[in-house]
Amino acid sequence: MATMVLSGCGNKNGGDPFAASGASAASAQDSKIALLQDISGVWNSPSEGALVTINYSNSTLQMLSGNTFLPITLGDVDAGQGTVNLHVSRNGAQEIWTIKKEWNEDHTAYHLILTLANGSQETLAFVRKISNDDLNQIARLSMPAAGTPASAPAPTASSQGQSGASGSLQMYVGDRDTYLRTCPGVTCAAIIVIPKNSEVTADTSTIQKPAGTNASWVRVSYSGPYCSPATLNQEVGCVSPTQTSNPVTGWLNYALLSQSPSDDSTSSAGEDSDGN
């Protein structure tokens, strides 16, 4: 009987160490995503007299300061310390900013502390959650007044696809006007609308499938006529395009691309331009 009891205890306290390690890694990743979602929102910076908008979606972080779109990419995330690093391009130089989630004394609410590269700090107070109006504002402000839309941030090593060696491939969008997005996924903000049958350069090393979806996405570069997502005519499509002065980069649903132009000249205005 004693042997049976000891055996039972051994089974209870044993287990697969690899499974436990995998569960721990998944929990750590969930904690990081939860922190990024917590800092997403519209925040007030009293010292600057402006609103700061932060949006995390599909492994990409976007940020506005007032009416200025900030070119940032996501750095290290420390869920235990509640900190998120941002890689920021300013005046031709790369800086690292840090956002820290900080609770009040009774742990009923939190604010953000933004630390800039020079050590100065801003306290950000919560205003509201991200709305569709805010997403549209991000899309509009990502296009500079000079007429050349801003490109999406370059993918990090962890976010690139597993298709092998890097390579550029000339491809064509299909028979419908197509949204070029800031990150892989239909929830990402649109940068521009590319007219149907337009030629793009696809970086096949970046092909990836966002979690929870069946669609593969690829990072592309595009030069040519485009329409603004905010002014697109949903009835007739992109009929009064603007010409890019520099290549624009972003993400497209890979299923929408082919190696030759489509023979279908019928309009597809008003349809889902991400193929979903």
GIWO-V894553 format. One record per residue. NEAR is the number of other ideal C-beta (glycine too) atoms within 12 Angstrom. Layout:
NEAR  NEAR
//
This chain:
7  8  9  10  11  12  13  13  12  12  11  10  10  12  13  9  10  10  12  14  13  14  15  14  14  15  16  18  19  17  21  31  24  19  31  34  22  30  41  32  30  30  36  24  28  15  15  20  11  20  26  39  41  40  39  34  29  32  31  38  42  41  43  33  31  19  17  23  31  31  30  39  32  35  24  21  33  19  23  14  18  24  27  37  28  38  25  31  22  19  9  8  12  17  24  24  36  31  42  29  35  25  15  13  8  7  9  8  14  24  28  36  27  36  24  22  20  13  12  16  21  27  23  33  24  26  21  16  19  31  16  13  15  28  29  23  27  42  35  25  31  43  35  20  13  11  18  22  42  35  32  45  37  25  31  20  12  16  29  23  27  15  21  12  12  17  17  19  24  22  33  30  41  34  25  32  38  46  43  51  44  47  40  38  33  29  28  36  43  39  44  49  42  47  38  35  30  37  26  41  26  36  34  27  22  38  32  31  22  28  18  11  21  15  28  26  46  38  45  43  32  40  24  30  25  37  35  30  34  24  21  30  19  20  13  15  27  35  19  16  24  24  18  32  16  19  25  39  36  46  51  49  39  34  21  38  38  24  15  13  20  23  12  14  12  14  20  27  23  15  21  18  33  31  24  18
//
